[in-house]
Amino acid sequence: MMMLSQEQVLTKLREWMEDLFEIEPESVQLDSNLYSDLDVDSIDAVDLVVKIKELTGKQVKPEDFKNVRTVLDVVTVIQNMTAE
């Protein structure tokens, strides 16, 4: 898989946030905190990990995701996974 651009990943993430959690796409910004700004909880995070696996075909390593706090962090994890 070719590495996705930040914009491509952000667009995909906005779709997922809207589909899964009914979060308005325009409120999903790179500096948005998943937990305090977007009200994502640990169960929601599992749903996100499933979506990332579907997109990349790879298992997300727990250590890659445990420090994720912002939308940019998620984008970076996805970009790194698609670059491997």
Sequence and secondary structure as in RCSB ss.txt:
>XXXX:A:sequence
MMMLSQEQVLTKLREWMEDLFEIEPESVQLDSNLYSDLDVDSIDAVDLVVKIKELTGKQVKPEDFKNVRTVLDVV
TVIQNMTAE
>XXXX:A:secstr
     HHHHHHHHHHHHHHHH   GGG  TT BTTTTT   HHHHHHHHHHHHHHHSS   HHHHTT  BHHHHH
HHHHHHHH 
